[in-house]
Amino acid sequence: MVQTYQGYFQEGRFVSPQTKSIPEHVEVYVLVTNNAVPAKKTKAQEQREAFEAFFEAVSKAEPLGEEFDEIINSGINFTGELEL
């Protein structure tokens, strides 16, 4: 019987999203398609990119100015229930 598994090689190991395992000591043929598979990012990499994008956006934002200071000084509380 012939079975097909789709995946890619990463650091010398076969990686596949399929959960089936290949039995030990069976003959295997590898077909290389030359279609690049995008590298999967780790959670830490995704979080770092999100923080970098956030800090870049904040650095480009205009200062809040006097209007914001007036709102804060008028007693509006942004940390709890809305107070007017």
C-alpha positions in Angstrom: 0.0 0.0 0.0 1.2 3.5 -0.8 0.4 6.5 1.4 1.1 10.2 0.7 2.1 12.7 3.4 2.5 16.4 2.7 4.9 18.5 4.6 8.4 20.0 4.5 11.9 19.6 5.8 13.1 21.9 8.6 16.5 21.5 10.2 16.8 18.0 8.6 13.5 16.7 9.9 10.2 16.1 8.1 7.4 18.4 9.4 3.8 17.8 8.6 0.5 19.1 9.9 -0.9 15.6 9.5 -1.0 13.7 12.7 -0.3 10.2 11.2 3.1 8.7 11.9 5.2 6.8 9.4 6.0 3.3 10.7 9.6 2.4 11.5 11.8 0.6 8.9 9.5 1.1 5.9 10.7 2.2 2.5 10.1 5.9 1.8 10.3 8.0 -1.4 10.8 11.7 -1.1 9.5 14.0 -3.9 10.9 17.5 -3.8 8.6 20.1 -5.5 10.7 23.2 -5.1 7.6 25.1 -3.8 8.7 27.2 -0.9 6.7 26.8 2.4 6.6 30.0 4.5 8.4 29.6 7.8 6.1 29.3 10.7 6.7 32.0 13.3 6.9 31.1 17.0 4.4 32.8 19.4 7.4 34.9 20.8 8.2 36.1 17.3 4.5 37.1 16.7 4.4 38.9 20.0 7.6 40.7 19.3 6.3 41.9 15.9 3.1 43.0 17.5 4.9 45.1 20.1 7.2 46.6 17.4 4.2 47.6 15.3 2.5 49.1 18.4 5.5 51.1 19.4 6.0 52.3 15.8 2.4 53.4 15.7 2.7 55.2 19.1 5.9 57.0 18.0 4.0 58.4 14.9 1.0 59.5 16.8 0.3 63.2 17.4 0.6 64.4 21.0 -2.8 64.5 22.8 -2.4 68.1 23.7 -4.3 70.5 26.0 -7.8 69.0 25.2 -6.8 65.7 26.7 -5.4 67.4 29.8 -8.7 69.3 30.2 -10.7 66.0 30.1 -8.4 64.4 32.7 -8.6 67.4 34.9 -12.4 67.5 34.7 -12.6 64.3 36.7 -13.4 61.7 34.1 -12.0 58.3 35.2 -10.8 56.0 32.4 -9.8 53.2 34.7 -13.1 52.3 36.3 -16.8 53.1 35.7 -17.5 56.1 33.6 -17.8 59.2 35.8 -19.0 62.6 34.6 
